[in-house]
Amino acid sequence: MNEDAARLLLNKVDVIFVWVRLFYRNVPAYPCYILFLYFVFQKLFLINVFARWPVHRTSRILSAHKIVVGKNSAPGMSPANYIQAKNGIVFGENVMLGPGVGVISAGHNEDDLARWDDCPPIVIGDNVWVGMNSVILPGVKIGDNVVVGAGSVVTKDLPSNTVAVGNPCKVVRVRKSK
């Protein structure tokens, strides 16, 4: 089968699953047949059922009602993401998380481990890429057009148009703005 025939077949399959767009309106970049796979696990097998965006079956979303998701963003769509939003999380437009990323908006209280500490919500700007196995900790603000390198631990705010890596995460260079 040549490339044109394969593309034509995928377009026909995509038309069959176009109804899935009713459930996932914020992610227009993904084909319907891919979104259908996420739909099966979320809505039929009830894995991450409260998330209003596609979430991989191995990812976990806690307190989905406290998460705001911008257009073309789907936190948890990569495998093994852990997103805990007890204090709230705001994802901007075009935010991409690599596999194994953790976004944790509340930590345990040091004196009483059964309680959560209150802090401001995590805010992630537009056009942000967070690399594999990175962790974003409570109260952090990440600006627009930021790249967070793989394995980074983000403990403090990151300014816009930067590349940041490490544990703890530090800015290593400035990006050209788009």
VEXMI-130428 format. One record per residue (C-alpha): residue number from 1; y, x, z; residue in three letters. Coordinates in nm, 2 decimals. Layout:
% residues N
<node num="NUM" py="Y" px="X" pz="Z" residu="ala"/>
...
END
This chain:
% residues 178
<node num="1" py="0.00" px="0.00" pz="0.00" residu="met"/>
<node num="2" py="0.33" px="0.15" pz="-0.10" residu="asn"/>
<node num="3" py="0.65" px="0.15" pz="0.11" residu="glu"/>
<node num="4" py="0.81" px="-0.15" pz="-0.07" residu="asp"/>
<node num="5" py="0.51" px="-0.37" pz="-0.03" residu="ala"/>
<node num="6" py="0.49" px="-0.28" pz="0.34" residu="ala"/>
<node num="7" py="0.86" px="-0.36" pz="0.39" residu="arg"/>
<node num="8" py="0.81" px="-0.70" pz="0.20" residu="leu"/>
<node num="9" py="0.51" px="-0.79" pz="0.42" residu="leu"/>
<node num="10" py="0.71" px="-0.70" pz="0.74" residu="leu"/>
<node num="11" py="1.00" px="-0.92" pz="0.62" residu="asn"/>
<node num="12" py="0.76" px="-1.21" pz="0.57" residu="lys"/>
<node num="13" py="0.61" px="-1.16" pz="0.92" residu="val"/>
<node num="14" py="0.96" px="-1.14" pz="1.06" residu="asp"/>
<node num="15" py="1.04" px="-1.49" pz="0.92" residu="val"/>
<node num="16" py="0.74" px="-1.64" pz="1.10" residu="ile"/>
<node num="17" py="0.88" px="-1.52" pz="1.44" residu="phe"/>
<node num="18" py="1.25" px="-1.59" pz="1.38" residu="val"/>
<node num="19" py="1.24" px="-1.86" pz="1.66" residu="trp"/>
<node num="20" py="1.21" px="-1.58" pz="1.92" residu="val"/>
<node num="21" py="1.58" px="-1.51" pz="1.86" residu="arg"/>
<node num="22" py="1.65" px="-1.82" pz="2.07" residu="leu"/>
<node num="23" py="1.53" px="-1.63" pz="2.38" residu="phe"/>
<node num="24" py="1.67" px="-1.28" pz="2.30" residu="tyr"/>
<node num="25" py="2.02" px="-1.33" pz="2.14" residu="arg"/>
<node num="26" py="2.17" px="-1.00" pz="2.27" residu="asn"/>
<node num="27" py="1.95" px="-0.76" pz="2.08" residu="val"/>
<node num="28" py="2.01" px="-0.82" pz="1.71" residu="pro"/>
<node num="29" py="1.90" px="-0.47" pz="1.61" residu="ala"/>
<node num="30" py="1.53" px="-0.54" pz="1.68" residu="tyr"/>
<node num="31" py="1.30" px="-0.72" pz="1.43" residu="pro"/>
<node num="32" py="1.16" px="-1.06" pz="1.54" residu="cys"/>
<node num="33" py="0.80" px="-0.95" pz="1.53" residu="tyr"/>
<node num="34" py="0.87" px="-0.67" pz="1.78" residu="ile"/>
<node num="35" py="1.06" px="-0.92" pz="2.01" residu="leu"/>
<node num="36" py="0.76" px="-1.15" pz="1.99" residu="phe"/>
<node num="37" py="0.54" px="-0.89" pz="2.16" residu="leu"/>
<node num="38" py="0.79" px="-0.88" pz="2.45" residu="tyr"/>
<node num="39" py="0.81" px="-1.26" pz="2.46" residu="phe"/>
<node num="40" py="0.43" px="-1.29" pz="2.50" residu="val"/>
<node num="41" py="0.42" px="-1.07" pz="2.82" residu="phe"/>
<node num="42" py="0.75" px="-1.21" pz="2.97" residu="gln"/>
<node num="43" py="0.72" px="-1.58" pz="2.90" residu="lys"/>
<node num="44" py="0.34" px="-1.63" pz="2.87" residu="leu"/>
<node num="45" py="0.20" px="-1.38" pz="3.12" residu="phe"/>
<node num="46" py="0.51" px="-1.41" pz="3.35" residu="leu"/>
<node num="47" py="0.59" px="-1.04" pz="3.37" residu="ile"/>
<node num="48" py="0.96" px="-0.99" pz="3.44" residu="asn"/>
<node num="49" py="1.00" px="-1.36" pz="3.35" residu="val"/>
<node num="50" py="1.35" px="-1.39" pz="3.50" residu="phe"/>
<node num="51" py="1.51" px="-1.12" pz="3.27" residu="ala"/>
<node num="52" py="1.70" px="-1.28" pz="2.99" residu="arg"/>
<node num="53" py="1.65" px="-0.99" pz="2.76" residu="trp"/>
<node num="54" py="1.33" px="-0.82" pz="2.63" residu="pro"/>
<node num="55" py="1.15" px="-0.60" pz="2.89" residu="val"/>
<node num="56" py="0.84" px="-0.38" pz="2.84" residu="his"/>
<node num="57" py="0.53" px="-0.50" pz="3.02" residu="arg"/>
<node num="58" py="0.52" px="-0.18" pz="3.23" residu="thr"/>
<node num="59" py="0.88" px="-0.19" pz="3.34" residu="ser"/>
<node num="60" py="1.00" px="-0.37" pz="3.65" residu="arg"/>
<node num="61" py="1.32" px="-0.57" pz="3.70" residu="ile"/>
<node num="62" py="1.42" px="-0.67" pz="4.05" residu="leu"/>
<node num="63" py="1.71" px="-0.92" pz="4.11" residu="ser"/>
<node num="64" py="1.76" px="-0.99" pz="3.74" residu="ala"/>
<node num="65" py="2.02" px="-1.26" pz="3.82" residu="his"/>
<node num="66" py="2.25" px="-0.98" pz="3.94" residu="lys"/>
<node num="67" py="2.24" px="-0.79" pz="3.61" residu="ile"/>
<node num="68" py="2.50" px="-0.83" pz="3.34" residu="val"/>
<node num="69" py="2.38" px="-0.70" pz="3.00" residu="val"/>
<node num="70" py="2.61" px="-0.63" pz="2.70" residu="gly"/>
<node num="71" py="2.53" px="-0.69" pz="2.34" residu="lys"/>
<node num="72" py="2.25" px="-0.47" pz="2.18" residu="asn"/>
<node num="73" py="2.14" px="-0.35" pz="2.53" residu="ser"/>
<node num="74" py="1.80" px="-0.42" pz="2.68" residu="ala"/>
<node num="75" py="1.75" px="-0.23" pz="3.00" residu="pro"/>
<node num="76" py="1.38" px="-0.20" pz="3.07" residu="gly"/>
<node num="77" py="1.27" px="-0.22" pz="2.71" residu="met"/>
<node num="78" py="1.13" px="0.13" pz="2.73" residu="ser"/>
<node num="79" py="0.80" px="0.18" pz="2.92" residu="pro"/>
<node num="80" py="0.80" px="0.24" pz="3.29" residu="ala"/>
<node num="81" py="1.16" px="0.16" pz="3.37" residu="asn"/>
<node num="82" py="1.25" px="0.05" pz="3.73" residu="tyr"/>
<node num="83" py="1.57" px="-0.14" pz="3.76" residu="ile"/>
<node num="84" py="1.66" px="-0.27" pz="4.11" residu="gln"/>
<node num="85" py="1.99" px="-0.47" pz="4.12" residu="ala"/>
<node num="86" py="2.03" px="-0.58" pz="4.49" residu="lys"/>
<node num="87" py="2.40" px="-0.49" pz="4.47" residu="asn"/>
<node num="88" py="2.44" px="-0.57" pz="4.10" residu="gly"/>
<node num="89" py="2.43" px="-0.37" pz="3.78" residu="ile"/>
<node num="90" py="2.66" px="-0.40" pz="3.47" residu="val"/>
<node num="91" py="2.53" px="-0.26" pz="3.14" residu="phe"/>
<node num="92" py="2.78" px="-0.23" pz="2.86" residu="gly"/>
<node num="93" py="2.71" px="-0.26" pz="2.49" residu="glu"/>
<node num="94" py="2.46" px="-0.04" pz="2.31" residu="asn"/>
<node num="95" py="2.31" px="0.11" pz="2.63" residu="val"/>
<node num="96" py="1.97" px="0.27" pz="2.58" residu="met"/>
<node num="97" py="1.73" px="0.39" pz="2.86" residu="leu"/>
<node num="98" py="1.45" px="0.63" pz="2.79" residu="gly"/>
<node num="99" py="1.10" px="0.59" pz="2.94" residu="pro"/>
<node num="100" py="1.07" px="0.62" pz="3.31" residu="gly"/>
<node num="101" py="1.43" px="0.57" pz="3.39" residu="val"/>
<node num="102" py="1.52" px="0.43" pz="3.74" residu="gly"/>
<node num="103" py="1.84" px="0.24" pz="3.81" residu="val"/>
<node num="104" py="1.87" px="0.17" pz="4.18" residu="ile"/>
<node num="105" py="2.17" px="-0.02" pz="4.31" residu="ser"/>
<node num="106" py="2.09" px="-0.03" pz="4.68" residu="ala"/>
<node num="107" py="1.93" px="0.22" pz="4.92" residu="gly"/>
<node num="108" py="1.76" px="0.15" pz="5.25" residu="his"/>
<node num="109" py="1.97" px="0.17" pz="5.57" residu="asn"/>
<node num="110" py="1.90" px="0.49" pz="5.76" residu="glu"/>
<node num="111" py="1.89" px="0.31" pz="6.10" residu="asp"/>
<node num="112" py="1.69" px="0.01" pz="5.99" residu="asp"/>
<node num="113" py="1.47" px="0.07" pz="5.69" residu="leu"/>
<node num="114" py="1.41" px="-0.31" pz="5.65" residu="ala"/>
<node num="115" py="1.78" px="-0.36" pz="5.55" residu="arg"/>
<node num="116" py="1.96" px="-0.26" pz="5.24" residu="trp"/>
<node num="117" py="2.30" px="-0.08" pz="5.24" residu="asp"/>
<node num="118" py="2.59" px="-0.26" pz="5.07" residu="asp"/>
<node num="119" py="2.78" px="-0.07" pz="4.81" residu="cys"/>
<node num="120" py="2.96" px="-0.14" pz="4.48" residu="pro"/>
<node num="121" py="2.75" px="-0.23" pz="4.18" residu="pro"/>
<node num="122" py="2.64" px="0.03" pz="3.92" residu="ile"/>
<node num="123" py="2.86" px="0.01" pz="3.61" residu="val"/>
<node num="124" py="2.73" px="0.17" pz="3.28" residu="ile"/>
<node num="125" py="2.98" px="0.17" pz="2.99" residu="gly"/>
<node num="126" py="2.93" px="0.12" pz="2.62" residu="asp"/>
<node num="127" py="2.73" px="0.35" pz="2.40" residu="asn"/>
<node num="128" py="2.54" px="0.53" pz="2.68" residu="val"/>
<node num="129" py="2.20" px="0.70" pz="2.64" residu="trp"/>
<node num="130" py="2.01" px="0.78" pz="2.96" residu="val"/>
<node num="131" py="1.72" px="1.03" pz="2.89" residu="gly"/>
<node num="132" py="1.36" px="1.01" pz="3.01" residu="met"/>
<node num="133" py="1.28" px="1.01" pz="3.38" residu="asn"/>
<node num="134" py="1.65" px="1.00" pz="3.49" residu="ser"/>
<node num="135" py="1.76" px="0.82" pz="3.80" residu="val"/>
<node num="136" py="2.09" px="0.64" pz="3.86" residu="ile"/>
<node num="137" py="2.18" px="0.59" pz="4.22" residu="leu"/>
<node num="138" py="2.39" px="0.32" pz="4.40" residu="pro"/>
<node num="139" py="2.76" px="0.28" pz="4.33" residu="gly"/>
<node num="140" py="2.77" px="0.51" pz="4.03" residu="val"/>
<node num="141" py="3.01" px="0.44" pz="3.74" residu="lys"/>
<node num="142" py="2.92" px="0.59" pz="3.40" residu="ile"/>
<node num="143" py="3.19" px="0.58" pz="3.13" residu="gly"/>
<node num="144" py="3.17" px="0.50" pz="2.76" residu="asp"/>
<node num="145" py="3.00" px="0.74" pz="2.51" residu="asn"/>
<node num="146" py="2.80" px="0.93" pz="2.77" residu="val"/>
<node num="147" py="2.46" px="1.11" pz="2.73" residu="val"/>
<node num="148" py="2.26" px="1.17" pz="3.04" residu="val"/>
<node num="149" py="2.00" px="1.43" pz="2.99" residu="gly"/>
<node num="150" py="1.63" px="1.38" pz="3.07" residu="ala"/>
<node num="151" py="1.53" px="1.42" pz="3.43" residu="gly"/>
<node num="152" py="1.88" px="1.40" pz="3.56" residu="ser"/>
<node num="153" py="1.97" px="1.24" pz="3.90" residu="val"/>
<node num="154" py="2.31" px="1.07" pz="3.87" residu="val"/>
<node num="155" py="2.47" px="1.06" pz="4.22" residu="thr"/>
<node num="156" py="2.84" px="1.06" pz="4.12" residu="lys"/>
<node num="157" py="3.06" px="0.89" pz="3.86" residu="asp"/>
<node num="158" py="3.05" px="1.04" pz="3.51" residu="leu"/>
<node num="159" py="3.37" px="1.03" pz="3.29" residu="pro"/>
<node num="160" py="3.37" px="0.89" pz="2.93" residu="ser"/>
<node num="161" py="3.28" px="1.11" pz="2.63" residu="asn"/>
<node num="162" py="3.06" px="1.36" pz="2.81" residu="thr"/>
<node num="163" py="2.71" px="1.50" pz="2.82" residu="val"/>
<node num="164" py="2.57" px="1.54" pz="3.17" residu="ala"/>
<node num="165" py="2.24" px="1.69" pz="3.29" residu="val"/>
<node num="166" py="2.07" px="1.82" pz="3.60" residu="gly"/>
<node num="167" py="1.99" px="1.74" pz="3.96" residu="asn"/>
<node num="168" py="2.25" px="1.65" pz="4.08" residu="pro"/>
<node num="169" py="2.39" px="1.55" pz="3.74" residu="cys"/>
<node num="170" py="2.69" px="1.75" pz="3.62" residu="lys"/>
<node num="171" py="2.90" px="1.74" pz="3.31" residu="val"/>
<node num="172" py="2.81" px="2.02" pz="3.08" residu="val"/>
<node num="173" py="3.03" px="1.94" pz="2.78" residu="arg"/>
<node num="174" py="3.27" px="1.69" pz="2.63" residu="val"/>
<node num="175" py="3.17" px="1.48" pz="2.33" residu="arg"/>
<node num="176" py="3.39" px="1.40" pz="2.04" residu="lys"/>
<node num="177" py="3.49" px="1.03" pz="2.09" residu="ser"/>
<node num="178" py="3.38" px="0.78" pz="1.83" residu="lys"/>
END
